[in-house]
Amino acid sequence: MTYEIVILGSSSYSINIFRLQKQIIRIIMDARSRGSCTEFFKKLKILPFHSQCIISLLLFVVSDKDYHKVNSETHIINTSQNSNL
């Protein structure tokens, strides 16, 4: 599931991947098909797909900071956010 998660996380199929993840969690935990999976994710110490996407994107940006522009390189207006990526 983590293969190319940076790309898949923003695709239209991400909801299908999340639903499949919840279905698998319910099978592992022998739970009802309509119940919430929040506690199961916590109990199994597994991140939901959307959280995995966020972490993967953050790690991608942090590991390649030199390849990304800060706001001050994009525009010349001096704002409080000009040092942000």
C-alpha positions, 0 to 999 in steps of 0.5 A, a space after each residue: 500500500 505504501 508503494 507510490 503513496 505520494 502519487 496515489 494519495 491524491 488520486 481519485 482511487 484513494 477512497 477505494 484504497 482506504 475502504 479496502 484498508 478498512 475492510 481488511 482491518 474488519 476481517 482481521 478484527 472479526 468486526 461488523 461491516 458497518 462499525 467504526 474502525 477507529 479503535 481497530 486502527 489504534 489497537 493494531 497500531 496501523 495508520 489510516 491511508 490518509 494519515 500515511 499519505 500525509 506522513 509520506 508527503 512530509 518525509 518527501 519534502 523534508 528529505 528533498 528540501 533543496 529541490 523545493 522553492 521557498 515563497 520568497 523565491 516565487 514572489 517578491 512581496 515581503 510577507 510573514 510566510 515568505 520563508 515557507 516552502 
